[in-house]
Amino acid sequence: MTKTEQLKMDNLFKAFLKLSDVGDARTFLPKLLTPGELKDISNRWFTVRLLDAGLHYEEIESLTKMSAATIAKMSKALNCGDGAFGLILNRFNKDINLKASLLHMVKEIEQAQITGMDKEIYPEPIDSRPVKYGKKSVVRS
């Protein structure tokens, strides 16, 4: 990694530290990341939490739709990494509400998959800023 890349990453990490709650993150991150990137990152973190809770690869694959290779990569980072996942997981697990929320999420996901209700609940945002075409402003649709 170059010095420039490191400075840019540190700047991003400092921005993350300025988020005060889930609402801030819900507003900030979709502006920064594509929907696919956000889904991928959230799936990876969910996978780490499921691995930490002792779920097997097959169960995680079913819940997350992630490949066995990605789950293995997350498992390796959790078990053989630098301890970064462990640090955050310890903080999560100290908060009884966050620990209980994992079990609740698993049950909700399983129920949605069983009933076929696992559909988009938040439509993709539509960019409604006016776009100038010649001398007219047109709203995107």
C-alpha positions as a Markdown table, in Angstrom:
| # | Residue | x | y | z |
|---|---|---|---|---|
| 1 | Met | 0.0 | 0.0 | 0.0 |
| 2 | Thr | 1.3 | 3.4 | -0.9 |
| 3 | Lys | 1.6 | 6.3 | 1.5 |
| 4 | Thr | -1.2 | 8.1 | -0.4 |
| 5 | Glu | -3.5 | 5.1 | -0.2 |
| 6 | Gln | -2.8 | 4.9 | 3.6 |
| 7 | Leu | -3.6 | 8.5 | 4.1 |
| 8 | Lys | -6.9 | 8.2 | 2.1 |
| 9 | Met | -7.9 | 5.1 | 4.1 |
| 10 | Asp | -7.1 | 6.8 | 7.4 |
| 11 | Asn | -9.2 | 9.7 | 6.4 |
| 12 | Leu | -12.1 | 7.3 | 5.6 |
| 13 | Phe | -11.7 | 5.5 | 8.9 |
| 14 | Lys | -11.8 | 8.8 | 10.8 |
| 15 | Ala | -15.1 | 9.6 | 9.0 |
| 16 | Phe | -16.5 | 6.2 | 10.2 |
| 17 | Leu | -15.5 | 7.2 | 13.8 |
| 18 | Lys | -17.6 | 10.3 | 13.5 |
| 19 | Leu | -20.8 | 8.3 | 12.9 |
| 20 | Ser | -22.7 | 8.4 | 16.2 |
| 21 | Asp | -25.3 | 5.8 | 15.6 |
| 22 | Val | -26.9 | 3.3 | 13.2 |
| 23 | Gly | -29.0 | 6.2 | 11.7 |
| 24 | Asp | -25.9 | 8.1 | 10.8 |
| 25 | Ala | -24.4 | 5.0 | 9.2 |
| 26 | Arg | -27.6 | 4.3 | 7.3 |
| 27 | Thr | -27.5 | 7.8 | 5.9 |
| 28 | Phe | -23.7 | 8.0 | 5.2 |
| 29 | Leu | -22.7 | 4.6 | 3.8 |
| 30 | Pro | -25.3 | 4.3 | 1.0 |
| 31 | Lys | -23.9 | 7.6 | -0.3 |
| 32 | Leu | -20.4 | 6.2 | -0.3 |
| 33 | Leu | -20.9 | 2.7 | -1.4 |
| 34 | Thr | -23.0 | 1.0 | -4.2 |
| 35 | Pro | -25.9 | -1.1 | -3.0 |
| 36 | Gly | -23.9 | -4.2 | -4.0 |
| 37 | Glu | -20.9 | -3.1 | -2.0 |
| 38 | Leu | -23.0 | -2.4 | 1.1 |
| 39 | Lys | -24.8 | -5.8 | 0.8 |
| 40 | Asp | -21.4 | -7.5 | 0.5 |
| 41 | Ile | -19.8 | -5.8 | 3.4 |
| 42 | Ser | -22.9 | -6.4 | 5.6 |
| 43 | Asn | -23.0 | -10.1 | 4.6 |
| 44 | Arg | -19.3 | -10.5 | 5.4 |
| 45 | Trp | -19.7 | -9.0 | 8.9 |
| 46 | Phe | -22.8 | -11.1 | 9.5 |
| 47 | Thr | -20.8 | -14.1 | 8.4 |
| 48 | Val | -18.1 | -13.3 | 11.0 |
| 49 | Arg | -20.7 | -13.0 | 13.7 |
| 50 | Leu | -22.3 | -16.3 | 12.7 |
| 51 | Leu | -18.9 | -18.0 | 12.7 |
| 52 | Asp | -18.2 | -16.6 | 16.1 |
| 53 | Ala | -21.5 | -18.0 | 17.3 |
| 54 | Gly | -20.5 | -21.4 | 16.2 |
| 55 | Leu | -22.7 | -22.0 | 13.1 |
| 56 | His | -21.5 | -24.4 | 10.5 |
| 57 | Tyr | -20.5 | -23.4 | 7.0 |
| 58 | Glu | -23.7 | -24.9 | 5.5 |
| 59 | Glu | -25.9 | -23.0 | 7.8 |
| 60 | Ile | -24.1 | -19.7 | 7.1 |
| 61 | Glu | -24.2 | -20.4 | 3.3 |
| 62 | Ser | -27.9 | -20.9 | 3.6 |
| 63 | Leu | -28.4 | -17.7 | 5.6 |
| 64 | Thr | -26.1 | -15.4 | 3.7 |
| 65 | Lys | -26.0 | -16.9 | 0.2 |
| 66 | Met | -22.2 | -16.4 | 0.4 |
| 67 | Ser | -19.8 | -18.9 | -1.2 |
| 68 | Ala | -18.0 | -21.5 | 0.9 |
| 69 | Ala | -14.7 | -19.8 | -0.2 |
| 70 | Thr | -15.8 | -16.5 | 1.2 |
| 71 | Ile | -17.0 | -18.0 | 4.4 |
| 72 | Ala | -13.6 | -19.8 | 4.7 |
| 73 | Lys | -11.8 | -16.5 | 4.1 |
| 74 | Met | -13.8 | -14.9 | 6.9 |
| 75 | Ser | -13.2 | -17.9 | 9.2 |
| 76 | Lys | -9.5 | -17.7 | 8.5 |
| 77 | Ala | -9.4 | -14.0 | 9.3 |
| 78 | Leu | -11.4 | -14.6 | 12.5 |
| 79 | Asn | -9.3 | -17.5 | 13.7 |
| 80 | Cys | -5.8 | -16.7 | 12.4 |
| 81 | Gly | -5.9 | -13.0 | 11.8 |
| 82 | Asp | -4.5 | -10.0 | 13.7 |
| 83 | Gly | -7.3 | -10.0 | 16.3 |
| 84 | Ala | -9.3 | -7.2 | 14.8 |
| 85 | Phe | -12.5 | -9.2 | 14.5 |
| 86 | Gly | -12.0 | -10.5 | 18.0 |
| 87 | Leu | -11.8 | -7.0 | 19.4 |
| 88 | Ile | -15.0 | -5.9 | 17.8 |
| 89 | Leu | -16.8 | -9.2 | 18.5 |
| 90 | Asn | -15.9 | -8.9 | 22.2 |
| 91 | Arg | -17.4 | -5.4 | 22.3 |
| 92 | Phe | -20.5 | -6.7 | 20.5 |
| 93 | Asn | -20.8 | -9.7 | 22.8 |
| 94 | Lys | -20.5 | -7.6 | 26.0 |
| 95 | Asp | -23.7 | -5.8 | 24.8 |
| 96 | Ile | -26.4 | -8.3 | 25.6 |
| 97 | Asn | -28.8 | -6.5 | 23.2 |
| 98 | Leu | -26.4 | -7.0 | 20.3 |
| 99 | Lys | -25.8 | -10.6 | 21.2 |
| 100 | Ala | -29.5 | -11.3 | 21.4 |
| 101 | Ser | -30.1 | -9.4 | 18.1 |
| 102 | Leu | -27.9 | -12.0 | 16.2 |
| 103 | Leu | -30.3 | -14.8 | 17.3 |
| 104 | His | -33.3 | -12.7 | 16.4 |
| 105 | Met | -31.8 | -11.9 | 12.9 |
| 106 | Val | -31.1 | -15.6 | 12.2 |
| 107 | Lys | -34.7 | -16.5 | 13.1 |
| 108 | Glu | -36.1 | -13.7 | 11.0 |
| 109 | Ile | -34.0 | -14.6 | 8.0 |
| 110 | Glu | -34.9 | -18.3 | 8.2 |
| 111 | Gln | -38.6 | -17.4 | 8.5 |
| 112 | Ala | -38.4 | -15.1 | 5.5 |
| 113 | Gln | -36.6 | -17.7 | 3.4 |
| 114 | Ile | -39.1 | -20.4 | 4.4 |
| 115 | Thr | -42.2 | -18.3 | 3.6 |
| 116 | Gly | -40.7 | -16.8 | 0.4 |
| 117 | Met | -40.9 | -13.3 | 2.0 |
| 118 | Asp | -37.2 | -12.5 | 1.5 |
| 119 | Lys | -37.8 | -9.7 | -0.9 |
| 120 | Glu | -36.5 | -6.1 | -1.1 |
| 121 | Ile | -38.1 | -4.1 | 1.7 |
| 122 | Tyr | -36.3 | -0.9 | 0.9 |
| 123 | Pro | -36.6 | 0.1 | -2.8 |
| 124 | Glu | -33.4 | 1.3 | -4.4 |
| 125 | Pro | -33.3 | 5.1 | -4.0 |
| 126 | Ile | -34.3 | 7.0 | -7.1 |
| 127 | Asp | -32.0 | 9.9 | -7.9 |
| 128 | Ser | -34.5 | 12.8 | -8.3 |
| 129 | Arg | -32.0 | 15.6 | -8.7 |
| 130 | Pro | -32.8 | 17.7 | -11.8 |
| 131 | Val | -30.6 | 17.1 | -14.8 |
| 132 | Lys | -30.0 | 19.9 | -17.3 |
| 133 | Tyr | -30.7 | 19.0 | -20.9 |
| 134 | Gly | -30.0 | 22.1 | -22.9 |
| 135 | Lys | -31.9 | 25.0 | -21.3 |
| 136 | Lys | -34.4 | 22.7 | -19.5 |
| 137 | Ser | -34.1 | 20.9 | -16.2 |
| 138 | Val | -35.7 | 17.5 | -16.2 |
| 139 | Val | -36.3 | 15.3 | -13.2 |
| 140 | Arg | -34.9 | 11.7 | -13.6 |
| 141 | Ser | -37.5 | 9.0 | -13.4 |
